Amino acid sequence: MKRLISIVLSAAIALCPIFASNAACTHSYTETEVAPTCTERGYILKTCTLCGDTDKGYVSLYEERDNCYFLLEGERSGDTLNVSLTVHNNTGFWANRFTLNYNPDALEVISATKGDVWPASAGLTVNSEGDSPYIRFYGDNSTLENNTKNGLIFKVSFNIKGKMDDWKIALTARTRDNINVEAQPVPFELIDTVTVGYGDHSYDAGFIITAPTYTSEGEIRYTCTVCNHTKTETIPSITIPGDINSDKKLDSADTLLIKSYLAGIRIDQSYITKMDVNEDSKINAKDLLLVKKRILGLA
């Protein structure tokens, strides 16, 4: 037992200089640009050449503006989507309000917190009920002064539930009551970069799960060649050449429509576009004859 304790203490003593050097490292970083993928924004990976410490610096998805703007940003980490709203070049607000709508089938709120741009009296409401849940923020100055602070207004973390074709979710940001102490609207720009620059899958040519027929639709499944995400789409049913009325069969009703058109009777345009059965850019007796042959099984 004493020998085991001695070995453990010796190992700990040997590792102490390493931990101490990491803690006291002055850090000399090299930078590597990492391209965006299906699930993560592009970033600059900083690696210390002395101790191996690493740090991610996400690549900006927008260009700086000279005018006042609000920036909505999102970062995905596994099954969590973190969204923040910040104000920049603040020219002075007395009050403003933001509503962030989200898809409840795809997302659920984990947490929502206020930033330090507005005083503690600012309101942040999370309504997760119904078909149109939202996060709503309202800030105003208790004194007759404009607020010119820049920084975080609020941030929200969502759990990505996975009930979606793609993780990219349109978080709709709406704003109103952006006024100054003179009750005049303050000009600004709202920039939404939540789903810009990453989250785009690269799908293959697709695998037909169910082939379409003349009477039913089919299904095709696409798989992302990068992350194996899949999506399924419907394949339209096959059009029967000569099925003028689109009832999925060839019969006298189709020939009657062609006869009526050739006799000068006014026919709906949707029928006329299907009457050139032999595809010679003309509608005439040849098309009528071809439909009759197909009904009889002769063509």
Buried (B, 14 or more C-beta within 10 A) or exposed (E): EEEEEEEEEEEEEEEEEEEEEBEEEEEEBEEEEBEBBBBBBBBBBBBBEEBEEEEEEBBEBEEEEEEBBBBBBBBBEEEEBBBBBBBBBBEBBBBBBBBBBBBBEBBEBEEBEBBEBBBEEBEBEBEEEEEEBBBBBBBBBEEEEBBEBEEBBBBBBBBBEEEBEBBBBEBBBEBEBBBBBEEEEBEBEBBBBBBBBBBBBEBEEBEEEEEBEEEEEBBBBBBBEEEEBBBEEEBEBBEBBBBBBEEBBBEEEBBEBBEEBBEEEEBEEEBBEBBBBBEEEEBBEEBBBBBBEBBEEEB
